[in-house]
């Protein structure tokens, strides 16, 4: 992970991290155990990103439907 705390990383930075992990794994230069560890890490990040995308999609849907004029993060 970069010098930033994981919670401070933007969506795009976390996606970039997954792309870098993928590159390491695909390079064939890592031992098998390291590949598995990086794969697990990447899958965890992807699950978090997927959850975040789903939350944003719900927010957009609510806004498009005019159900609420403002949505707080606590409601999601």
Beta strands, then each sheet from edge to edge (+ up, - down):
end
